[in-house]
Amino acid sequence: MASATRVFTRALRPLARQAGGATPRAAAQRTFVSAVAASKRAVVAAPKFAAVQTRGVKTIDFAGVPETVYERSDWPREKLLEYFKNDTLALIGYGSQGHGQGLNLRDNGLNVIIGVRRNGASWKEAIEDGWVPGKNLFEVDDAISRGTIVMNLLSDAAQSETWPAIKPQLVKGKTLYFSHGFSPVFKDLTKVDIPEDIDVILCAPKGSGRTVRSLFKAGKGINGSFAVWQDVTGQAKEKAIALGVAIGTGYLYETTFEKEVYSDLYGERGCLMGGIHGMFLAQYEVLRERGHSPSEAFNETVEEATQSLYPLIGANGMDWMYAACSTTARRGAIDWSDKFKAALKPVFNDLYNSVKEGTETKRSLEYNSQPDYREKYEKELEEIRNLEIWRAGKAVRSLRPENN
Ligand SMILES: NC(=O)c1ccc[n+]([C@@H]2O[C@H](COP(=O)([O-])OP(=O)(O)OC[C@H]3O[C@@H](n4cnc5c(N)ncnc54)[C@H](OP(=O)(O)O)[C@@H]3O)[C@@H](O)[C@H]2O)c1
């Protein structure tokens, strides 16, 4: 098992090929050269991948419900290179996902170019990551015109804002890719009305683009979901899966654009981010109001959760975490979880309604379209950073053995 993992890691080791941009026509002319290059690479890499071809498409029983899961071992690197040999992947936007997906595609040897605003924060970051202006870094329109697969990783608000300029360039034969169902699903609000003659696919990594990158570099892969919005070529599903593997996912779950966007907006506002922050704050404030010190309140609210108990849930589930704690803790936790569930379920139902009705989308579009959205977020994050709980957290973290 361990040696198979090592073999896989070595096989994924970056080649750091810097891809050049090309128009779709030029991409076709490149076919012969790419095919020769790909076949040479395949000769070198094939045995390593062949050694780990043990998994693939699987039907898994998820608590009694069978679901099909797609796994990257069906798409070894040489197959990806062959599959995308005529394509230029124009990745638009270089935020967290653009960074992770773009670098992974580049390291996988695919022909990827970046499109961002000249001299914006992303342009500078892309240069720091080794993208070269005029070679594989372009302005958005220029990149789209060179791409056969347009990977729209602009912020969701920017996808809506820039759509009038992007739409005319999405001519027949191109493929449009998203990492979120937001723009097409809420098209009444976003105005992203997609031409009917192109394939439209989605791959949404289940995590930050930073993790997409760090897991890839570690030879692992993040979980992701994929979906098809429009299939005019009959190849859309296959393309979505192949691209999902190429950007660095390990397992891919099939979904729809609607289900992806509803569950994603709901989850990040709930247990993943907003809900958990609200719960931390409520618990911390009560402890402080009842006379506990900042360090005690922080340790009992955040530190023990993130450092000890949540990783146990992640590793083996809730029952395992309960079993790893004292009978006193277990009794109270099991009793109180029902009360928390009863109190919170109406809030989660309100949240789901707000997502489905488009209220969350409207809010996101309005706020994130403001020219000074970055400054405004920085002000809000500064306020959070300065809350007593997180200042106490900084002091507690500095005392961790690894930070001494
Ligand atoms: N982050 C995640 O964890 C995550 C996970 C899964 C899926 N997704 C999805 O992936 C997509 C990208 O998200 P992200 O978090 O990587 O990026 P993001 O931070 O939301 O967006 C950043 C990018 O949008 C560009 N941008 C913003 N306003 C623009 C405008 N008016 N014109 C042109 N460019 C503009 C920025 O360029 P400048 O630097 O020039 O401003 C930057 O390159 C979204 O659909 C998101 O929902 C994100």
The ligand as an SDF file (V2000), in Angstrom:
LIG
                    3D

 48 52  0  0  0  0  0  0  0  0999 V2000
  -12.5620   29.3430   -3.0780 N   0  0  0  0  0  0  0  0  0  0  0  0
  -13.1300   28.1570   -2.9120 C   0  0  0  0  0  0  0  0  0  0  0  0
  -12.9500   27.5070   -1.8800 O   0  0  0  0  0  0  0  0  0  0  0  0
  -13.9980   27.5490   -3.9990 C   0  0  0  0  0  0  0  0  0  0  0  0
  -14.2870   26.1930   -3.9140 C   0  0  0  0  0  0  0  0  0  0  0  0
  -15.0180   25.6050   -4.9350 C   0  0  0  0  0  0  0  0  0  0  0  0
  -15.4720   26.3950   -5.9770 C   0  0  0  0  0  0  0  0  0  0  0  0
  -15.2270   27.7340   -6.0180 N   0  0  0  0  0  0  0  0  0  0  0  0
  -15.7070   28.5330   -7.1600 C   0  0  0  0  0  0  0  0  0  0  0  0
  -14.5920   28.8090   -8.0030 O   0  0  0  0  0  0  0  0  0  0  0  0
  -14.7940   30.0780   -8.6630 C   0  0  0  0  0  0  0  0  0  0  0  0
  -13.6210   30.9950   -8.3590 C   0  0  0  0  0  0  0  0  0  0  0  0
  -13.5610   31.2380   -6.9650 O   0  0  0  0  0  0  0  0  0  0  0  0
  -12.2150   31.7240   -6.2360 P   0  0  0  0  0  0  0  0  0  0  0  0
  -12.4750   31.6440   -4.7680 O   0  0  0  0  0  0  0  0  0  0  0  0
  -11.0560   31.0200   -6.7930 O   0  0  0  0  0  0  0  0  0  0  0  0
  -12.0440   33.2060   -6.7480 O   0  0  0  0  0  0  0  0  0  0  0  0
  -12.5700   34.5920   -6.1550 P   0  0  0  0  0  0  0  0  0  0  0  0
  -11.6720   35.0130   -5.0570 O   0  0  0  0  0  0  0  0  0  0  0  0
  -14.0270   34.5400   -5.8680 O   0  0  0  0  0  0  0  0  0  0  0  0
  -12.3330   35.4730   -7.4860 O   0  0  0  0  0  0  0  0  0  0  0  0
  -11.1140   36.0280   -7.7440 C   0  0  0  0  0  0  0  0  0  0  0  0
  -10.8690   36.3210   -9.2070 C   0  0  0  0  0  0  0  0  0  0  0  0
  -11.9180   37.0900   -9.8180 O   0  0  0  0  0  0  0  0  0  0  0  0
  -11.2980   38.2140  -10.4660 C   0  0  0  0  0  0  0  0  0  0  0  0
  -12.2280   39.3550  -10.5560 N   0  0  0  0  0  0  0  0  0  0  0  0
  -12.9900   39.8790   -9.5720 C   0  0  0  0  0  0  0  0  0  0  0  0
  -13.7380   40.9020  -10.0830 N   0  0  0  0  0  0  0  0  0  0  0  0
  -13.4110   40.9950  -11.4240 C   0  0  0  0  0  0  0  0  0  0  0  0
  -13.8560   41.8080  -12.4940 C   0  0  0  0  0  0  0  0  0  0  0  0
  -14.7970   42.7500  -12.3150 N   0  0  0  0  0  0  0  0  0  0  0  0
  -13.3080   41.6170  -13.7200 N   0  0  0  0  0  0  0  0  0  0  0  0
  -12.3660   40.6520  -13.9180 C   0  0  0  0  0  0  0  0  0  0  0  0
  -11.9090   39.8470  -12.9300 N   0  0  0  0  0  0  0  0  0  0  0  0
  -12.4360   40.0080  -11.7090 C   0  0  0  0  0  0  0  0  0  0  0  0
  -10.0860   38.5460   -9.5970 C   0  0  0  0  0  0  0  0  0  0  0  0
   -9.1570   39.2950  -10.3290 O   0  0  0  0  0  0  0  0  0  0  0  0
   -8.3870   40.5580   -9.6940 P   0  0  0  0  0  0  0  0  0  0  0  0
   -7.3050   40.0250   -8.8190 O   0  0  0  0  0  0  0  0  0  0  0  0
   -7.8880   41.2640  -10.9150 O   0  0  0  0  0  0  0  0  0  0  0  0
   -9.3980   41.3330   -8.9020 O   0  0  0  0  0  0  0  0  0  0  0  0
   -9.6000   37.1250   -9.2770 C   0  0  0  0  0  0  0  0  0  0  0  0
   -8.8000   36.6200  -10.3090 O   0  0  0  0  0  0  0  0  0  0  0  0
  -16.1310   30.6050   -8.1640 C   0  0  0  0  0  0  0  0  0  0  0  0
  -17.1410   30.1940   -9.0440 O   0  0  0  0  0  0  0  0  0  0  0  0
  -16.2910   29.8950   -6.8190 C   0  0  0  0  0  0  0  0  0  0  0  0
  -17.6360   29.8080   -6.3860 O   0  0  0  0  0  0  0  0  0  0  0  0
  -14.4630   28.3240   -5.0700 C   0  0  0  0  0  0  0  0  0  0  0  0
  1  2  1  0
  2  3  2  0
  2  4  1  0
  4  5  1  0
  4 48  2  0
  5  6  2  0
  6  7  1  0
  7  8  2  0
  8  9  1  0
  8 48  1  0
  9 10  1  0
  9 46  1  0
 10 11  1  0
 11 12  1  0
 11 44  1  0
 12 13  1  0
 13 14  1  0
 14 15  2  0
 14 16  1  0
 14 17  1  0
 17 18  1  0
 18 19  2  0
 18 20  1  0
 18 21  1  0
 21 22  1  0
 22 23  1  0
 23 24  1  0
 23 42  1  0
 24 25  1  0
 25 26  1  0
 25 36  1  0
 26 27  1  0
 26 35  1  0
 27 28  2  0
 28 29  1  0
 29 30  1  0
 29 35  2  0
 30 31  1  0
 30 32  2  0
 32 33  1  0
 33 34  2  0
 34 35  1  0
 36 37  1  0
 36 42  1  0
 37 38  1  0
 38 39  2  0
 38 40  1  0
 38 41  1  0
 42 43  1  0
 44 45  1  0
 44 46  1  0
 46 47  1  0
M  CHG  2   8   1  16  -1
M  END
$$$$
